[in-house]
Amino acid sequence: MKHFILFLILMITGLSCSSKKKIVINSGENRFYHIIPKPVSIIDLKGYFKINKYTKYSYWEYNSEINTFMELLNSVMPFSLDTMTSNGTFDNNAINFVIDSTIIENEGYILEVTKSFIKIRAKTYSGIFYGVQTLMQLIQYDTKNNEIPAVVITDYPRFKYRGLHLDVCRHFFPPKDVKKYIDLMSRYKFNRFHWHLTEDQGWRIEIKKYPKLTEVGAYRDSTLIGRYSDVPRRFDKTRYGGFYTQEEVKDIVKYAAKKHVTIVPEIEMPGHSRAALAAYPWLACTKGPFSVMPIWGISEDIYCPTEKTFRFLEDVLSEVMELFPGEYIHIGGDEAPKARWKKSKFCQDLIKKEGLKDEHGLQSYFIQRIEKFVNSKGKKIIGWDEILEGGLAPNAAVMSWRGEKGGIEAARQHHEVVMTPGNYCYFDHYQSLDKNEPLAIGGYTPLEEVYSYNPVPKELNNKEAKYIIGAQGNMWTEYIPTFDLVEYMVYPRAIALSEVVWTPQKLRNYQDFLKRLVPHLEMLKKEGVNVANHLGDISAKFENTGDGVKMTLRNSMPGSFIYYTLDGKDPDNTFPVYSEPGIIRQSAYIKAITYYKGKRIGPLFSRKIKMHKAAGKFIKLLNEPSPKYNKGGANAIINGIMGSDVRYADDQWLGFNGDDFIGIIDLGTKMHINKIKMRFFNSKGAWIYPPVEIEIYSSDNGHIFKIAGALKIRNTGYSKIIQIPIRLIKNTNARFLKLVAKNHGIIEDGAQGAGHPAWLFVDEIIVE
Ligand code: ACM
């Protein structure tokens, strides 16, 4: 048997020819394993290792980590097992932890389960830790009657940086929550915890030399209620805050180390620093006083790059570097408005004196000085992608959050990169379109989107791609007041991300992932993790066919069924089961529901389609919408489905940034048109304005148009949707309609977003 196993291991580690692989694999059971992240290689053997009360743990050499491994395994074992020390491994009824220097990958491991023993071999204790995590999942999800399936798993991570982030500033979470966060992430083999510790809304880490940072900076007098974009804004007028003492930080660092998680502490600069300015106003370019911000968003008051500020930051960083043993210190760098620096004589003189180009050059100077200091203490800096502006500090790593562009640029400059683009990695976005979801900042990043992410952009060549050291999921907490809600937003999206950062790209498959995920969700729920479960949510795709709207329904629950109605009746499992896409040609009220194992799961899906003369036809746009707000494609604005007043980032609304809307509808044949109604989103706090003017033209051939109607629009008020009817001149008969809706233009002074171009959102164009 031993030789057989060795043979297998040689095969999977690629040292043997692959032609015999099939024969070997077939000798096993071909069982389905629920391990997440999916290991590099699983080879099934015949039979089981049966755990009994005589089973023991065994190790070659004692290390305190062994205790952690035994504790972890005992938490899922049917029995609490005894240990024995050995100067060799035990082949009989033992679970062996073996440090093996012949294994190449630092965090890799080989887990062998045979009929008579279990062995986890790794080069490092990190590797053994991950082997233990895999064995725990084997016991939790794939073991029945105390029989662990015999298997050889060879495994190692795709990326060395596998991160999750937590913003403890917008809302504060006590040490016990932070530990739970770390514990959970380590179970899915994440190894970096990005702890966002300082912000405009609160400073959360004790700094002995500057006690006011926490006495003053850790508390705000009031917090915004509802959305940042709400008009008017409301506040709770309640003092809120908290911070971690250095003793608590040390304890958390130690806890994380036990879970093989390195903490990356973030001290934001030069922006997101209002809490520090509130404590020590002399850090700013203007006099103050400053408050700890009660509202989300960005503060124009930022650190002033004076010698006093640098001394302060060096003192702060010195204390921080003492507390955190990891190589990286995150220095922020994002969203630092330059308004104060532009007006400050000191800053302008400094720009001249240092020969800098502008305020971006000054930010680069700021970060480079900090980098030099951090490097002098043997550590490295990492910052958000804004640190590229004005020139990257020589040794800095970049966290790419505004898409991948910054990451690509940094990799090309041979700097290390952690990818965390908003569209895939921001867990503060909505994960479901269900209208009962808790309030979130916006966006829509469902599980499948996270899973689909590949952190290595196609634009990079192989050499450049090596600088992508991993990816990270971010949990910003403006709208997340409780830890329960943190868990809800992070899980299961973090589980999807764990596979993004661990599993080889070629082994990843969403349907296979979902099959493995189901028991994890059940187990996490049972363990008291407030994991979200949207696998039963139904999503629909609507495509215009020229004579109707093709509807495709789907969900993410393997082995489930969707039942539906078209007449507005609530369906159950006695109604027709959905099997394939169909074309809708008459007004319909679609309702659908998922059933799994005979039970209803997930929310009721419903959509109304109200047919009109243009519904199901085709439209050509002359101005492109923003890619972010074009999810359903151009034809979505003539499919009979009205965009909702809740979310404009859905598959119905089209959003234009600063541009007019210009579209040509082809009705297929010439017909009489009486009236057109156009619907627009109206959320001035979110910079979204209705148009100022509409013009409609008609044509028989699609080339020569004549005016058919026009309207100027004023006083649009605060209702979220504005529906504007435009009566056409009498006897308008046409095949083609050209519609122009003029953008509001630059937002006026005094309004939110002043000076920026307004957004124009359109859905639907109803032709009667
Ligand atoms: C960020 O989301 N401001 C990095």
Residues whose N, C-alpha, C, O or C-beta is under 5 A from the ligand:
A	BS01	ACM	D334 W384 W401
